[in-house]
């Protein structure tokens, strides 16, 4: 296992842990079984805010990492084959659009968490 694979597996573990934490923050019945959420200082709004911050943070970090890797690989591909510059660049731009779309979907989910749920 090289350094990149090890970093990716650690990142996936952190993401799973944060998603589980977000689930427990949204489900206050599980987090506060004795009903003492007001005594602990936690409210439903606070839980939604923390869960939303975690969700958009994960999406933004994932998108930034994916865009950085994509940019590096594109620069490497163009330096290896300068004659294929146009095809590589158009594929790169299409990939960036898809990555950004996922981040925007995460933003929409966060807005739904805050205002609807």
N, CA, C and O atoms as a GROMACS GRO file, in nm:
protein
  468
    1UNK      N    1   0.086  -0.118   0.000
    1UNK     CA    2   0.000   0.000   0.000
    1UNK      C    3   0.090   0.124   0.000
    1UNK      O    4   0.171   0.143   0.091
    2UNK      N    5   0.076   0.206  -0.103
    2UNK     CA    6   0.160   0.324  -0.111
    2UNK      C    7   0.098   0.440  -0.031
    2UNK      O    8  -0.008   0.426   0.030
    3UNK      N    9   0.167   0.551  -0.032
    3UNK     CA   10   0.127   0.665   0.050
    3UNK      C   11  -0.010   0.720   0.010
    3UNK      O   12  -0.089   0.758   0.097
    4UNK      N   13  -0.039   0.725  -0.119
    4UNK     CA   14  -0.167   0.778  -0.166
    4UNK      C   15  -0.283   0.688  -0.123
    4UNK      O   16  -0.386   0.738  -0.079
    5UNK      N   17  -0.266   0.557  -0.136
    5UNK     CA   18  -0.371   0.464  -0.095
    5UNK      C   19  -0.394   0.470   0.056
    5UNK      O   20  -0.508   0.462   0.101
    6UNK      N   21  -0.287   0.483   0.132
    6UNK     CA   22  -0.299   0.492   0.277
    6UNK      C   23  -0.372   0.620   0.317
    6UNK      O   24  -0.457   0.619   0.405
    7UNK      N   25  -0.338   0.731   0.252
    7UNK     CA   26  -0.406   0.858   0.279
    7UNK      C   27  -0.554   0.851   0.243
    7UNK      O   28  -0.639   0.902   0.316
    8UNK      N   29  -0.584   0.787   0.130
    8UNK     CA   30  -0.724   0.774   0.088
    8UNK      C   31  -0.802   0.688   0.185
    8UNK      O   32  -0.918   0.718   0.214
    9UNK      N   33  -0.742   0.580   0.236
    9UNK     CA   34  -0.815   0.494   0.330
    9UNK      C   35  -0.837   0.564   0.463
    9UNK      O   36  -0.942   0.548   0.525
   10UNK      N   37  -0.740   0.642   0.508
   10UNK     CA   38  -0.758   0.719   0.631
   10UNK      C   39  -0.866   0.824   0.612
   10UNK      O   40  -0.948   0.846   0.702
   11UNK      N   41  -0.868   0.889   0.496
   11UNK     CA   42  -0.970   0.989   0.467
   11UNK      C   43  -1.109   0.926   0.464
   11UNK      O   44  -1.204   0.986   0.514
   12UNK      N   45  -1.122   0.808   0.408
   12UNK     CA   46  -1.251   0.740   0.405
   12UNK      C   47  -1.297   0.704   0.546
   12UNK      O   48  -1.416   0.717   0.576
   13UNK      N   49  -1.207   0.661   0.633
   13UNK     CA   50  -1.243   0.632   0.771
   13UNK      C   51  -1.291   0.757   0.843
   13UNK      O   52  -1.388   0.752   0.919
   14UNK      N   53  -1.224   0.869   0.820
   14UNK     CA   54  -1.266   0.994   0.882
   14UNK      C   55  -1.404   1.036   0.832
   14UNK      O   56  -1.487   1.082   0.910
   15UNK      N   57  -1.428   1.019   0.702
   15UNK     CA   58  -1.557   1.055   0.646
   15UNK      C   59  -1.668   0.969   0.705
   15UNK      O   60  -1.774   1.020   0.740
   16UNK      N   61  -1.644   0.838   0.716
   16UNK     CA   62  -1.745   0.750   0.776
   16UNK      C   63  -1.772   0.789   0.920
   16UNK      O   64  -1.887   0.792   0.963
   17UNK      N   65  -1.668   0.819   0.995
   17UNK     CA   66  -1.686   0.861   1.134
   17UNK      C   67  -1.766   0.990   1.143
   17UNK      O   68  -1.856   1.002   1.226
   18UNK      N   69  -1.735   1.086   1.058
   18UNK     CA   70  -1.808   1.213   1.061
   18UNK      C   71  -1.954   1.197   1.016
   18UNK      O   72  -2.042   1.264   1.070
   19UNK      N   73  -1.979   1.109   0.921
   19UNK     CA   74  -2.117   1.084   0.881
   19UNK      C   75  -2.197   1.018   0.993
   19UNK      O   76  -2.314   1.049   1.013
   20UNK      N   77  -2.133   0.926   1.065
   20UNK     CA   78  -2.200   0.865   1.180
   20UNK      C   79  -2.228   0.968   1.288
   20UNK      O   80  -2.336   0.968   1.348
   21UNK      N   81  -2.134   1.056   1.312
   21UNK     CA   82  -2.155   1.162   1.411
   21UNK      C   83  -2.268   1.254   1.367
   21UNK      O   84  -2.348   1.299   1.450
   22UNK      N   85  -2.274   1.283   1.237
   22UNK     CA   86  -2.382   1.369   1.186
   22UNK      C   87  -2.517   1.300   1.205
   22UNK      O   88  -2.615   1.367   1.238
   23UNK      N   89  -2.524   1.170   1.183
   23UNK     CA   90  -2.649   1.098   1.204
   23UNK      C   91  -2.694   1.107   1.349
   23UNK      O   92  -2.812   1.132   1.375
   24UNK      N   93  -2.603   1.089   1.442
   24UNK     CA   94  -2.641   1.094   1.582
   24UNK      C   95  -2.676   1.235   1.627
   24UNK      O   96  -2.757   1.252   1.718
   25UNK      N   97  -2.618   1.335   1.564
   25UNK     CA   98  -2.654   1.472   1.598
   25UNK      C   99  -2.793   1.508   1.546
   25UNK      O  100  -2.867   1.582   1.610
   26UNK      N  101  -2.828   1.455   1.428
   26UNK     CA  102  -2.961   1.482   1.375
   26UNK      C  103  -3.069   1.406   1.450
   26UNK      O  104  -3.181   1.455   1.464
   27UNK      N  105  -3.036   1.288   1.498
   27UNK     CA  106  -3.133   1.206   1.569
   27UNK      C  107  -3.113   1.228   1.719
   27UNK      O  108  -3.042   1.152   1.785
   28UNK      N  109  -3.176   1.333   1.771
   28UNK     CA  110  -3.153   1.370   1.911
   28UNK      C  111  -3.213   1.268   2.008
   28UNK      O  112  -3.173   1.265   2.124
   29UNK      N  113  -3.307   1.186   1.962
   29UNK     CA  114  -3.360   1.082   2.050
   29UNK      C  115  -3.253   0.980   2.085
   29UNK      O  116  -3.251   0.929   2.197
   30UNK      N  117  -3.165   0.950   1.990
   30UNK     CA  118  -3.057   0.856   2.017
   30UNK      C  119  -2.948   0.922   2.101
   30UNK      O  120  -2.895   0.861   2.194
   31UNK      N  121  -2.917   1.046   2.070
   31UNK     CA  122  -2.808   1.113   2.140
   31UNK      C  123  -2.845   1.147   2.284
   31UNK      O  124  -2.759   1.147   2.372
   32UNK      N  125  -2.973   1.176   2.308
   32UNK     CA  126  -3.017   1.215   2.442
   32UNK      C  127  -3.135   1.128   2.482
   32UNK      O  128  -3.250   1.171   2.476
   33UNK      N  129  -3.106   1.006   2.522
   33UNK     CA  130  -3.213   0.911   2.553
   33UNK      C  131  -3.293   0.952   2.676
   33UNK      O  132  -3.411   0.917   2.687
   34UNK      N  133  -3.231   1.025   2.768
   34UNK     CA  134  -3.303   1.064   2.890
   34UNK      C  135  -3.382   1.192   2.872
   34UNK      O  136  -3.447   1.237   2.966
   35UNK      N  137  -3.378   1.252   2.754
   35UNK     CA  138  -3.456   1.373   2.729
   35UNK      C  139  -3.392   1.497   2.788
   35UNK      O  140  -3.460   1.599   2.801
   36UNK      N  141  -3.267   1.494   2.824
   36UNK     CA  142  -3.202   1.607   2.887
   36UNK      C  143  -3.125   1.695   2.792
   36UNK      O  144  -3.019   1.746   2.828
   37UNK      N  145  -3.176   1.714   2.672
   37UNK     CA  146  -3.100   1.793   2.575
   37UNK      C  147  -3.095   1.940   2.612
   37UNK      O  148  -2.994   2.006   2.584
   38UNK      N  149  -3.200   1.993   2.674
   38UNK     CA  150  -3.196   2.134   2.713
   38UNK      C  151  -3.096   2.155   2.827
   38UNK      O  152  -3.029   2.258   2.833
   39UNK      N  153  -3.088   2.058   2.915
   39UNK     CA  154  -2.994   2.070   3.026
   39UNK      C  155  -2.850   2.064   2.978
   39UNK      O  156  -2.762   2.127   3.035
   40UNK      N  157  -2.827   1.988   2.874
   40UNK     CA  158  -2.691   1.974   2.821
   40UNK      C  159  -2.653   2.092   2.731
   40UNK      O  160  -2.537   2.104   2.692
   41UNK      N  161  -2.749   2.177   2.698
   41UNK     CA  162  -2.721   2.291   2.613
   41UNK      C  163  -2.737   2.264   2.465
   41UNK      O  164  -2.708   2.351   2.383
   42UNK      N  165  -2.782   2.143   2.428
   42UNK     CA  166  -2.802   2.108   2.289
   42UNK      C  167  -2.948   2.127   2.252
   42UNK      O  168  -3.038   2.087   2.326
   43UNK      N  169  -2.969   2.187   2.139
   43UNK     CA  170  -3.104   2.201   2.087
   43UNK      C  171  -3.108   2.141   1.947
   43UNK      O  172  -3.004   2.104   1.891
   44UNK      N  173  -3.226   2.131   1.892
   44UNK     CA  174  -3.240   2.077   1.758
   44UNK      C  175  -3.170   2.165   1.656
   44UNK      O  176  -3.109   2.116   1.561
   45UNK      N  177  -3.179   2.295   1.674
   45UNK     CA  178  -3.113   2.389   1.583
   45UNK      C  179  -2.962   2.374   1.588
   45UNK      O  180  -2.894   2.378   1.485
   46UNK      N  181  -2.909   2.357   1.708
   46UNK     CA  182  -2.764   2.338   1.725
   46UNK      C  183  -2.720   2.210   1.655
   46UNK      O  184  -2.618   2.209   1.586
   47UNK      N  185  -2.796   2.102   1.673
   47UNK     CA  186  -2.761   1.975   1.610
   47UNK      C  187  -2.766   1.985   1.459
   47UNK      O  188  -2.679   1.931   1.390
   48UNK      N  189  -2.867   2.054   1.406
   48UNK     CA  190  -2.875   2.073   1.262
   48UNK      C  191  -2.757   2.155   1.210
   48UNK      O  192  -2.703   2.127   1.103
   49UNK      N  193  -2.719   2.256   1.285
   49UNK     CA  194  -2.606   2.339   1.244
   49UNK      C  195  -2.476   2.263   1.240
   49UNK      O  196  -2.400   2.275   1.144
   50UNK      N  197  -2.450   2.184   1.342
   50UNK     CA  198  -2.327   2.104   1.346
   50UNK      C  199  -2.327   2.000   1.235
   50UNK      O  200  -2.227   1.982   1.166
   51UNK      N  201  -2.441   1.931   1.217
   51UNK     CA  202  -2.450   1.829   1.113
   51UNK      C  203  -2.432   1.891   0.975
   51UNK      O  204  -2.365   1.833   0.889
   52UNK      N  205  -2.490   2.007   0.953
   52UNK     CA  206  -2.476   2.074   0.824
   52UNK      C  207  -2.332   2.118   0.800
   52UNK      O  208  -2.280   2.105   0.689
   53UNK      N  209  -2.268   2.169   0.903
   53UNK     CA  210  -2.128   2.210   0.889
   53UNK      C  211  -2.038   2.092   0.856
   53UNK      O  212  -1.949   2.104   0.773
   54UNK      N  213  -2.062   1.979   0.921
   54UNK     CA  214  -1.982   1.859   0.892
   54UNK      C  215  -2.007   1.814   0.749
   54UNK      O  216  -1.912   1.780   0.677
   55UNK      N  217  -2.133   1.812   0.706
   55UNK     CA  218  -2.166   1.763   0.572
   55UNK      C  219  -2.104   1.851   0.464
   55UNK      O  220  -2.044   1.799   0.370
   56UNK      N  221  -2.118   1.980   0.475
   56UNK     CA  222  -2.062   2.067   0.370
   56UNK      C  223  -1.910   2.071   0.378
   56UNK      O  224  -1.843   2.089   0.277
   57UNK      N  225  -1.855   2.053   0.497
   57UNK     CA  226  -1.709   2.046   0.511
   57UNK      C  227  -1.652   1.923   0.442
   57UNK      O  228  -1.550   1.932   0.375
   58UNK      N  229  -1.719   1.808   0.460
   58UNK     CA  230  -1.675   1.686   0.393
   58UNK      C  231  -1.685   1.702   0.243
   58UNK      O  232  -1.594   1.664   0.169
   59UNK      N  233  -1.796   1.758   0.197
   59UNK     CA  234  -1.815   1.775   0.052
   59UNK      C  235  -1.711   1.871  -0.006
   59UNK      O  236  -1.655   1.845  -0.112
   60UNK      N  237  -1.685   1.980   0.063
   60UNK     CA  238  -1.588   2.077   0.014
   60UNK      C  239  -1.447   2.018   0.012
   60UNK      O  240  -1.372   2.038  -0.084
   61UNK      N  241  -1.411   1.947   0.118
   61UNK     CA  242  -1.278   1.885   0.123
   61UNK      C  243  -1.263   1.778   0.016
   61UNK      O  244  -1.160   1.770  -0.051
   62UNK      N  245  -1.366   1.696  -0.001
   62UNK     CA  246  -1.362   1.592  -0.104
   62UNK      C  247  -1.351   1.652  -0.243
   62UNK      O  248  -1.274   1.604  -0.326
   63UNK      N  249  -1.429   1.757  -0.268
   63UNK     CA  250  -1.423   1.823  -0.398
   63UNK      C  251  -1.288   1.887  -0.423
   63UNK      O  252  -1.235   1.879  -0.534
   64UNK      N  253  -1.232   1.951  -0.322
   64UNK     CA  254  -1.102   2.016  -0.337
   64UNK      C  255  -0.991   1.914  -0.362
   64UNK      O  256  -0.904   1.936  -0.446
   65UNK      N  257  -0.996   1.803  -0.291
   65UNK     CA  258  -0.896   1.698  -0.312
   65UNK      C  259  -0.908   1.640  -0.452
   65UNK      O  260  -0.809   1.620  -0.521
   66UNK      N  261  -1.033   1.613  -0.493
   66UNK     CA  262  -1.055   1.556  -0.627
   66UNK      C  263  -1.010   1.654  -0.736
   66UNK      O  264  -0.950   1.612  -0.835
   67UNK      N  265  -1.038   1.782  -0.720
   67UNK     CA  266  -0.996   1.881  -0.819
   67UNK      C  267  -0.844   1.894  -0.823
   67UNK      O  268  -0.786   1.910  -0.930
   68UNK      N  269  -0.781   1.887  -0.708
   68UNK     CA  270  -0.634   1.895  -0.705
   68UNK      C  271  -0.569   1.777  -0.773
   68UNK      O  272  -0.474   1.793  -0.849
   69UNK      N  273  -0.619   1.657  -0.744
   69UNK     CA  274  -0.564   1.537  -0.809
   69UNK      C  275  -0.588   1.543  -0.959
   69UNK      O  276  -0.500   1.509  -1.039
   70UNK      N  277  -0.708   1.585  -0.997
   70UNK     CA  278  -0.742   1.595  -1.139
   70UNK      C  279  -0.653   1.697  -1.211
   70UNK      O  280  -0.608   1.672  -1.323
   71UNK      N  281  -0.629   1.810  -1.148
   71UNK     CA  282  -0.542   1.912  -1.208
   71UNK      C  283  -0.399   1.861  -1.224
   71UNK      O  284  -0.335   1.884  -1.327
   72UNK      N  285  -0.350   1.791  -1.122
   72UNK     CA  286  -0.214   1.739  -1.130
   72UNK      C  287  -0.201   1.634  -1.240
   72UNK      O  288  -0.104   1.635  -1.316
   73UNK      N  289  -0.298   1.545  -1.249
   73UNK     CA  290  -0.293   1.442  -1.352
   73UNK      C  291  -0.308   1.501  -1.493
   73UNK      O  292  -0.249   1.452  -1.589
   74UNK      N  293  -0.388   1.607  -1.504
   74UNK     CA  294  -0.404   1.673  -1.634
   74UNK      C  295  -0.274   1.740  -1.676
   74UNK      O  296  -0.233   1.729  -1.792
   75UNK      N  297  -0.210   1.809  -1.585
   75UNK     CA  298  -0.082   1.873  -1.617
   75UNK      C  299   0.023   1.769  -1.656
   75UNK      O  300   0.102   1.790  -1.747
   76UNK      N  301   0.022   1.656  -1.586
   76UNK     CA  302   0.116   1.548  -1.617
   76UNK      C  303   0.086   1.489  -1.756
   76UNK      O  304   0.178   1.462  -1.832
   77UNK      N  305  -0.043   1.471  -1.787
   77UNK     CA  306  -0.079   1.414  -1.917
   77UNK      C  307  -0.044   1.509  -2.030
   77UNK      O  308   0.004   1.465  -2.135
   78UNK      N  309  -0.066   1.639  -2.010
   78UNK     CA  310  -0.033   1.737  -2.115
   78UNK      C  311   0.118   1.745  -2.136
   78UNK      O  312   0.165   1.762  -2.248
   79UNK      N  313   0.194   1.733  -2.026
   79UNK     CA  314   0.339   1.738  -2.042
   79UNK      C  315   0.392   1.613  -2.112
   79UNK      O  316   0.496   1.620  -2.178
   80UNK      N  317   0.324   1.501  -2.098
   80UNK     CA  318   0.368   1.379  -2.166
   80UNK      C  319   0.327   1.376  -2.313
   80UNK      O  320   0.401   1.329  -2.398
   81UNK      N  321   0.206   1.429  -2.342
   81UNK     CA  322   0.156   1.431  -2.479
   81UNK      C  323   0.103   1.569  -2.514
   81UNK      O  324  -0.018   1.591  -2.508
   82UNK      N  325   0.189   1.662  -2.549
   82UNK     CA  326   0.143   1.797  -2.579
   82UNK      C  327   0.052   1.805  -2.701
   82UNK      O  328  -0.028   1.899  -2.713
   83UNK      N  329   0.062   1.708  -2.791
   83UNK     CA  330  -0.023   1.712  -2.910
   83UNK      C  331  -0.169   1.681  -2.879
   83UNK      O  332  -0.256   1.714  -2.959
   84UNK      N  333  -0.197   1.617  -2.766
   84UNK     CA  334  -0.334   1.584  -2.727
   84UNK      C  335  -0.390   1.687  -2.628
   84UNK      O  336  -0.480   1.657  -2.550
   85UNK      N  337  -0.335   1.806  -2.632
   85UNK     CA  338  -0.371   1.911  -2.536
   85UNK      C  339  -0.520   1.942  -2.533
   85UNK      O  340  -0.578   1.952  -2.425
   86UNK      N  341  -0.583   1.956  -2.647
   86UNK     CA  342  -0.724   1.994  -2.654
   86UNK      C  343  -0.816   1.888  -2.597
   86UNK      O  344  -0.909   1.921  -2.523
   87UNK      N  345  -0.792   1.761  -2.630
   87UNK     CA  346  -0.876   1.652  -2.580
   87UNK      C  347  -0.859   1.636  -2.429
   87UNK      O  348  -0.957   1.616  -2.357
   88UNK      N  349  -0.737   1.645  -2.382
   88UNK     CA  350  -0.712   1.631  -2.239
   88UNK      C  351  -0.778   1.744  -2.162
   88UNK      O  352  -0.840   1.721  -2.058
   89UNK      N  353  -0.765   1.866  -2.212
   89UNK     CA  354  -0.822   1.981  -2.143
   89UNK      C  355  -0.975   1.975  -2.140
   89UNK      O  356  -1.036   2.009  -2.038
   90UNK      N  357  -1.038   1.933  -2.250
   90UNK     CA  358  -1.185   1.926  -2.251
   90UNK      C  359  -1.235   1.817  -2.157
   90UNK      O  360  -1.337   1.836  -2.090
   91UNK      N  361  -1.165   1.703  -2.151
   91UNK     CA  362  -1.203   1.598  -2.056
   91UNK      C  363  -1.183   1.645  -1.913
   91UNK      O  364  -1.263   1.614  -1.825
   92UNK      N  365  -1.077   1.720  -1.890
   92UNK     CA  366  -1.050   1.776  -1.758
   92UNK      C  367  -1.161   1.871  -1.713
   92UNK      O  368  -1.207   1.864  -1.599
   93UNK      N  369  -1.204   1.959  -1.803
   93UNK     CA  370  -1.311   2.053  -1.769
   93UNK      C  371  -1.442   1.981  -1.741
   93UNK      O  372  -1.516   2.019  -1.650
   94UNK      N  373  -1.472   1.877  -1.818
   94UNK     CA  374  -1.593   1.800  -1.794
   94UNK      C  375  -1.588   1.732  -1.657
   94UNK      O  376  -1.687   1.728  -1.585
   95UNK      N  377  -1.472   1.678  -1.623
   95UNK     CA  378  -1.455   1.617  -1.491
   95UNK      C  379  -1.473   1.716  -1.379
   95UNK      O  380  -1.535   1.685  -1.277
   96UNK      N  381  -1.418   1.838  -1.395
   96UNK     CA  382  -1.436   1.941  -1.293
   96UNK      C  383  -1.582   1.979  -1.276
   96UNK      O  384  -1.627   2.005  -1.164
   97UNK      N  385  -1.658   1.981  -1.385
   97UNK     CA  386  -1.801   2.011  -1.377
   97UNK      C  387  -1.873   1.905  -1.294
   97UNK      O  388  -1.957   1.938  -1.211
   98UNK      N  389  -1.840   1.779  -1.316
   98UNK     CA  390  -1.906   1.673  -1.239
   98UNK      C  391  -1.867   1.678  -1.092
   98UNK      O  392  -1.952   1.654  -1.005
   99UNK      N  393  -1.742   1.708  -1.062
   99UNK     CA  394  -1.699   1.720  -0.923
   99UNK      C  395  -1.772   1.834  -0.855
   99UNK      O  396  -1.820   1.820  -0.742
  100UNK      N  397  -1.781   1.947  -0.922
  100UNK     CA  398  -1.849   2.062  -0.864
  100UNK      C  399  -1.999   2.037  -0.847
  100UNK      O  400  -2.060   2.089  -0.754
  101UNK      N  401  -2.057   1.958  -0.936
  101UNK     CA  402  -2.198   1.923  -0.923
  101UNK      C  403  -2.224   1.846  -0.795
  101UNK      O  404  -2.325   1.868  -0.728
  102UNK      N  405  -2.135   1.755  -0.761
  102UNK     CA  406  -2.152   1.679  -0.637
  102UNK      C  407  -2.146   1.772  -0.516
  102UNK      O  408  -2.223   1.755  -0.421
  103UNK      N  409  -2.057   1.869  -0.518
  103UNK     CA  410  -2.047   1.964  -0.406
  103UNK      C  411  -2.174   2.049  -0.398
  103UNK      O  412  -2.221   2.079  -0.288
  104UNK      N  413  -2.229   2.088  -0.510
  104UNK     CA  414  -2.353   2.166  -0.510
  104UNK      C  415  -2.469   2.082  -0.458
  104UNK      O  416  -2.554   2.133  -0.385
  105UNK      N  417  -2.474   1.953  -0.494
  105UNK     CA  418  -2.576   1.864  -0.439
  105UNK      C  419  -2.564   1.855  -0.287
  105UNK      O  420  -2.664   1.854  -0.216
  106UNK      N  421  -2.443   1.849  -0.237
  106UNK     CA  422  -2.423   1.847  -0.092
  106UNK      C  423  -2.473   1.976  -0.029
  106UNK      O  424  -2.531   1.974   0.079
  107UNK      N  425  -2.452   2.089  -0.096
  107UNK     CA  426  -2.503   2.216  -0.046
  107UNK      C  427  -2.656   2.214  -0.040
  107UNK      O  428  -2.715   2.264   0.056
  108UNK      N  429  -2.720   2.158  -0.142
  108UNK     CA  430  -2.866   2.148  -0.141
  108UNK      C  431  -2.915   2.060  -0.027
  108UNK      O  432  -3.016   2.090   0.036
  109UNK      N  433  -2.845   1.950   0.000
  109UNK     CA  434  -2.882   1.863   0.112
  109UNK      C  435  -2.868   1.938   0.243
  109UNK      O  436  -2.953   1.924   0.331
  110UNK      N  437  -2.763   2.015   0.257
  110UNK     CA  438  -2.743   2.093   0.379
  110UNK      C  439  -2.855   2.196   0.396
  110UNK      O  440  -2.904   2.216   0.507
  111UNK      N  441  -2.893   2.260   0.289
  111UNK     CA  442  -3.004   2.357   0.297
  111UNK      C  443  -3.133   2.286   0.338
  111UNK      O  444  -3.211   2.340   0.416
  112UNK      N  445  -3.155   2.166   0.285
  112UNK     CA  446  -3.273   2.088   0.325
  112UNK      C  447  -3.266   2.051   0.473
  112UNK      O  448  -3.368   2.056   0.543
  113UNK      N  449  -3.150   2.014   0.520
  113UNK     CA  450  -3.136   1.979   0.663
  113UNK      C  451  -3.170   2.099   0.749
  113UNK      O  452  -3.241   2.086   0.849
  114UNK      N  453  -3.120   2.215   0.712
  114UNK     CA  454  -3.140   2.333   0.795
  114UNK      C  455  -3.285   2.380   0.793
  114UNK      O  456  -3.342   2.409   0.899
  115UNK      N  457  -3.346   2.387   0.676
  115UNK     CA  458  -3.476   2.452   0.665
  115UNK      C  459  -3.596   2.358   0.660
  115UNK      O  460  -3.707   2.401   0.692
  116UNK      N  461  -3.579   2.232   0.621
  116UNK     CA  462  -3.694   2.145   0.603
  116UNK      C  463  -3.703   2.039   0.711
  116UNK      O  464  -3.810   2.018   0.768
  117UNK      N  465  -3.595   1.973   0.740
  117UNK     CA  466  -3.598   1.861   0.838
  117UNK      C  467  -3.611   1.915   0.978
  117UNK      O  468  -3.615   1.837   1.074
   0.00000   0.00000   0.00000
